[in-house]
Amino acid sequence: MAITHLLAAAAGAGLGVAVDRLTNRLHGTHPTATARLVGTTIAAPTAAPWITDLLNAAYFARDASARDLDDLRLAFAIVTTYWHEQGHRPIGGRDLVRFHRAFGTARLRRAGGSQGTLDTNALLRGGDELFGAWFSEAARDPARRGWGIVFRSEDAKREYVPEARLEATQLGPLTPPVAASGDQVLSTYPPVEVADADVALTVLAAVDQWPEYGSELGRFTALRSGGLRGQTFEIEVLGFPTPRTPVVLRAHVTVERFATAQDDEDALDAWLTQLRLAFAARTDQPCPIPDGARVHAMLALVSHEGHFMGRARSQLVVYSHDGHTYIRAIGVWDPLPWHLAEMYEQVGQAAQHAFWGMGSPEQSMLHQLSAAVATRHPAG
C-alpha cells in the first residue's frame, strides 16, 4: 500500500520518475522505513480514499482563486473531530455513509464553485449535520479549537489528553543523524520574517495550535501534554498522485532541544557556535545565521524511525538582524537509503523547500506561522 502511494505520487507529480524501473528495484526488497509512512494515525486504510476526497473537495479541486487554507484546515478538523467524538477509534470505511449524508448534497450543488467541491458554509453545515448544531459556532471560536479538534466547550478542550492519539501511534525509536559530520547533508531554507520575536515564541509554544499553522503541503499535531520541551509531533504531509488529489503521508518527530535567550543563553550560544563551525567547514553555502544577528530561540526536532528523511534533525531558529526578525529552518540528515534518496530527488526536495519557506505562503508552514504572529501582534 505505501509503495503504491509513493509511486503514484512520483508519477502524478510529473517529475520524471520511471515507475516501472522503480517497481523493479523495489521487487524483492523491504524498505520498511517507507512502508510505514502512508496514512494517518486516526484513520484506517479503508478510510483513506474518502478522507482525501473530502480534502480535495474543500481545497484542491476548487479553482485557485477560490481556495482558502482555512477551509483545508477546517476539513482536517472535521475528520479529527469525528475521531475524537467517536471515542478515539480509527475512522474506517463504515463511516463513509455518515460523511456522505453530511456533505454529499452540498457537493452535488457545487457549493465550492465547481462540481464536487465544498466552500466554508457547506463545510460548517455538514459539520452541524455530522456532530450537532454546536459545531459551526465552535469551529469559529479559537478557544474551542486545539490539536486539530473542534471541541464542544472550553472545558472539553481543557479535559482533552493529547496522549490519546499517541497511544494509537506506533512510535519508533529516535533516529538522529549519526554519520560523520562531513558526510551529513546540511540544508537551509529562506528566512521568513515575523512581526515580533516574543510573539513568535508565544505562537510556537502554543503546541495545541500547531495544526492551525498547517499549509497545503502538511501540518504538525502535538501528541503530548505540556509545552515544547520533549514534545512529540505527528507530521501529516500531503503528496499528490494527481494535481488535485492529495495523499496523506505520516511521520513523527520529537523535540530534542529547546533553548531561549531568556532561559538558557549559554546553551543557545553553544548551539550557535556549533552551527557556525559546521557551516564554516563547507564551501557550498554560508551559515544561515548572519554575523551580528541576535538569536532569540532554537528548536531541534529529531526524526523517529520511519521518517521520510531517514536519520534527520530539523532546527527552527528565531533571530533578529538589521531591524527585522525572522524564523528559519535548518535541516541536517544522514545520506539517504536509495529508495528514499530517489523519492527525495524527484519529489521531496521541492516540497521540503516550499514547506520551510521557499515558495508560496500557501505551501509554507513558516509563512502560516508568521501570519499567526501578525494577527497576535499589537500592530497586526
C-alpha positions in Angstrom: 0.0 0.0 0.0 2.7 2.5 1.0 4.9 1.8 -2.0 1.9 2.1 -4.3 1.0 5.5 -3.0 4.6 6.7 -3.2 5.0 5.5 -6.8 1.7 7.2 -7.7 2.8 10.4 -6.1 6.1 10.4 -8.0 4.4 9.6 -11.3 1.4 12.0 -10.8 3.7 14.9 -10.0 5.2 14.7 -13.4 8.7 14.9 -12.2 10.2 12.1 -14.3 10.3 9.1 -12.1 10.2 5.9 -14.2 7.7 3.9 -12.2 8.4 0.7 -13.9 12.1 0.9 -13.1 11.4 1.9 -9.5 9.0 -1.0 -9.2 11.6 -3.4 -10.5 14.1 -2.1 -7.9 11.5 -2.5 -5.1 10.7 -6.0 -6.1 12.1 -8.4 -3.5 13.2 -5.6 -1.2 11.6 -4.3 2.0 12.2 -0.6 2.5 10.2 -0.6 5.8 11.0 3.0 6.6 8.9 4.0 3.6 6.2 1.4 4.2 5.2 2.9 7.5 4.6 6.4 6.2 1.2 6.3 4.4 -1.9 7.3 6.2 -2.7 9.0 9.4 -2.9 7.6 12.9 -6.6 8.4 13.4 -7.8 6.6 10.2 -7.7 3.1 8.9 -6.5 2.4 5.4 -10.2 1.8 4.4 -10.9 5.5 5.1 -8.0 6.9 3.0 -9.9 7.3 -0.3 -12.9 9.3 1.0 -10.9 11.3 3.6 -8.5 12.5 0.8 -11.7 13.1 -1.4 -13.0 15.4 1.4 -9.7 17.4 1.4 -9.9 17.6 -2.3 -13.4 18.9 -2.3 -12.6 21.5 0.4 -9.5 22.8 -1.3 -7.5 21.2 -4.1 -10.4 20.7 -6.6 -11.5 24.3 -6.2 -10.3 27.0 -8.6 -7.1 28.5 -7.4 -8.8 31.9 -6.9 -11.4 30.3 -4.6 -9.1 28.3 -2.4 -8.7 29.2 1.3 -6.3 27.4 3.6 -8.8 27.9 6.4 -11.2 25.6 4.5 -8.5 22.9 4.2 -7.7 23.2 7.9 -11.5 23.0 8.6 -11.8 19.8 6.6 -8.9 18.3 8.5 -10.6 19.5 11.7 -13.9 17.8 10.8 -12.1 14.5 10.3 -10.1 14.8 13.6 -13.1 15.9 15.5 -15.0 12.9 14.2 -12.2 10.7 15.5 -12.5 12.4 18.9 -16.2 12.2 19.1 -16.1 8.5 18.2 -14.1 7.8 21.3 -10.7 7.8 19.5 -11.4 4.7 17.5 -9.8 4.7 14.0 -12.1 6.1 11.3 -12.9 3.4 8.7 -14.9 2.6 5.7 -18.1 2.2 7.8 -18.0 5.9 8.5 -18.3 6.9 4.8 -22.1 6.8 4.8 -22.3 9.4 7.6 -19.9 11.7 5.8 -21.8 11.4 2.5 -25.0 12.3 4.2 -23.4 15.4 5.7 -21.6 16.7 2.7 -22.8 14.8 -0.4 -25.8 17.1 -1.2 -23.7 20.3 -1.0 -21.1 18.8 -3.3 -23.7 18.0 -5.9 -24.9 21.6 -5.7 -21.4 22.8 -6.4 -21.1 24.6 -3.1 -17.4 25.3 -3.7 -17.9 26.8 -7.2 -17.4 23.6 -9.3 -18.8 20.1 -9.3 -17.9 18.1 -6.3 -16.4 20.9 -4.2 -17.3 22.5 -0.8 -17.0 26.0 0.5 -16.8 27.3 4.1 -20.5 27.4 4.6 -21.0 23.9 3.2 -18.3 22.5 5.4 -19.8 24.2 8.5 -23.3 23.0 7.6 -22.0 19.5 7.0 -20.3 19.6 10.4 -23.5 20.5 12.1 -25.2 17.6 10.3 -22.4 15.3 11.4 -22.0 16.4 15.0 -24.9 18.7 16.0 -25.7 22.4 15.9 -22.9 23.3 18.2 -20.2 22.6 15.7 -20.3 25.6 13.3 -20.2 28.1 16.2 -17.4 26.2 18.0 -15.4 25.9 14.8 -15.3 29.8 14.6 -14.2 30.1 18.2 -10.4 29.8 18.7 -10.9 29.0 22.4 -12.6 25.7 21.4 -10.1 24.6 18.8 -6.9 22.7 19.6 -4.9 19.7 18.5 -6.8 19.9 15.2 -10.1 19.2 17.0 -13.2 21.4 17.4 -14.4 20.9 21.0 -18.0 21.3 22.3 -16.8 23.6 25.1 -13.7 25.2 26.5 -14.0 22.8 29.4 -13.9 19.9 27.0 -10.8 21.3 25.4 -9.1 21.6 28.8 -10.0 18.0 29.6 -8.6 16.6 26.4 -5.5 14.4 26.8 -3.4 14.5 23.6 -1.7 11.2 24.6 -4.9 9.6 23.3 -3.6 10.0 19.8 -0.1 9.0 20.9 -1.4 5.7 22.3 -2.7 4.9 18.8 0.7 5.6 17.2 3.3 3.1 16.6 6.2 5.3 17.6 9.6 4.0 16.7 12.9 5.0 18.4 14.5 8.3 17.8 16.9 8.4 14.8 19.1 11.4 14.9 21.9 11.8 12.4 25.0 9.6 13.2 27.1 9.9 10.1 30.4 11.7 10.2 29.8 15.5 10.1 31.5 15.7 6.7 29.1 13.1 5.2 25.9 14.6 6.6 23.7 16.7 4.4 23.1 20.3 5.6 20.2 22.2 4.1 18.9 25.7 4.7 15.8 27.5 3.5 14.9 31.2 3.1 14.2 33.0 6.3 10.6 34.1 6.8 10.0 37.5 8.5 7.9 37.6 11.6 6.4 40.7 13.3 7.9 40.2 16.7 10.2 37.7 18.4 8.3 37.4 21.7 5.0 36.8 19.9 6.7 34.3 17.6 7.9 32.3 20.7 4.4 32.5 22.2 2.9 31.1 18.9 5.5 28.3 18.8 4.9 27.5 22.5 1.1 27.0 21.9 1.6 23.4 20.8 -2.1 22.7 20.6 -2.4 25.3 17.9 0.2 23.9 15.5 -2.4 22.4 13.2 -3.7 25.9 12.7 -0.3 26.8 11.1 -0.7 24.0 8.5 -0.1 24.7 4.8 -1.4 23.0 1.7 1.7 20.7 2.0 1.2 19.5 5.5 0.6 20.1 9.2 2.1 19.2 12.7 -0.1 17.8 15.5 1.3 17.6 19.1 0.9 14.2 20.8 1.8 15.0 24.4 0.6 17.2 27.2 2.8 20.1 28.2 4.8 22.5 26.1 7.6 22.3 23.6 10.3 20.5 25.7 10.1 16.8 25.0 7.0 17.3 22.7 6.3 14.7 20.0 4.6 15.8 16.8 2.8 13.7 14.1 3.5 15.2 10.7 0.9 14.7 8.0 2.4 15.5 4.7 0.3 15.9 1.6 1.6 14.3 -1.6 -0.2 14.4 -5.0 -0.8 11.4 -7.2 -2.6 13.9 -9.5 -2.6 17.7 -9.2 -5.9 17.7 -7.4 -5.9 14.6 -5.3 -3.8 14.6 -2.1 -2.4 11.5 -0.4 -1.6 11.8 3.3 1.8 10.5 4.4 2.8 10.3 8.1 6.0 10.7 10.1 6.9 11.6 13.7 9.5 13.9 15.3 10.3 14.8 18.9 11.8 18.0 20.4 15.4 17.1 21.3 16.3 20.6 22.4 14.6 23.9 23.0 16.6 26.9 24.2 15.8 30.6 24.5 18.0 33.6 25.2 15.8 34.3 28.3 16.0 30.9 29.9 19.3 29.3 28.7 21.5 31.7 26.9 24.6 29.6 27.4 23.0 26.6 25.7 21.9 28.8 22.8 25.4 30.3 22.4 26.9 26.8 22.4 24.5 25.6 19.7 25.2 28.7 17.6 28.9 28.1 17.9 28.5 24.5 16.7 26.3 25.7 13.8 28.8 28.2 12.6 31.6 25.6 12.8 29.6 23.1 10.8 29.0 25.6 8.0 32.5 27.0 8.1 33.7 23.6 7.0 31.5 23.8 3.9 32.0 25.8 0.8 28.6 25.3 -0.8 26.5 27.6 1.5 27.1 30.2 4.1 25.9 30.0 7.7 22.2 30.7 7.8 22.5 33.0 10.8 24.2 36.2 9.7 27.1 37.7 11.7 25.8 40.2 14.3 22.3 38.5 14.5 20.6 38.2 17.8 19.3 34.7 18.3 16.2 34.5 20.4 15.5 30.8 20.4 16.2 27.5 18.7 14.1 24.3 18.5 15.6 21.0 17.3 13.2 18.3 16.1 14.6 14.7 15.7 13.1 12.1 13.5 11.7 8.8 14.7 12.2 5.6 12.8 10.1 5.6 9.7 10.6 9.3 8.9 10.7 10.0 5.2 14.1 11.8 5.7 15.7 8.9 7.4 18.0 9.9 10.3 17.3 13.6 10.4 17.2 16.7 12.6 15.2 19.9 11.7 16.1 23.1 13.6 13.9 26.2 13.8 15.7 29.4 14.7 14.1 32.8 15.7 16.6 35.6 15.3 16.8 39.4 14.6 19.1 41.2 12.2 19.2 44.7 10.8 16.0 45.7 12.5 14.0 42.7 11.3 13.0 39.4 13.0 12.9 36.1 11.2 12.2 32.4 11.7 14.3 30.0 9.7 14.6 26.2 9.2 17.9 24.4 9.1 18.0 20.7 8.2 20.7 18.0 8.7 20.4 14.3 7.8 22.5 11.3 7.0 22.8 10.1 3.4 19.5 8.6 2.4 18.9 4.9 1.5 18.4 4.6 -2.2 14.6 4.3 -2.1 14.3 7.5 0.0 17.0 9.3 -2.0 15.2 8.7 -5.3 11.9 9.9 -3.9 13.6 12.9 -2.3 15.3 13.9 -5.5 12.3 13.6 -7.7 9.5 14.7 -5.4 10.6 15.5 -1.9 13.2 18.2 -2.3 10.9 20.8 -3.9 8.1 20.1 -1.4 10.5 20.3 1.5 11.9 23.7 0.4 8.4 25.0 -0.2 7.2 23.8 3.2 10.0 25.5 5.1 9.7 28.9 3.3 10.8 28.7 -0.4 7.7 29.1 -2.5 4.2 30.5 -2.0 2.8 31.3 1.5 0.1 28.8 1.0 2.7 26.0 0.8 4.8 27.1 3.7 4.1 26.3 7.4 6.6 29.1 8.4 4.6 31.7 6.4 1.4 30.5 8.1 3.1 30.7 11.5 4.2 34.3 10.5 0.6 35.1 9.7 -0.4 33.9 13.1 2.2 36.1 14.7 0.9 39.1 12.8 -2.7 38.6 14.0 -1.5 38.5 17.6 1.0 41.4 17.4 -0.3 44.7 18.7 0.5 46.4 15.4 -1.1 43.4 13.4 
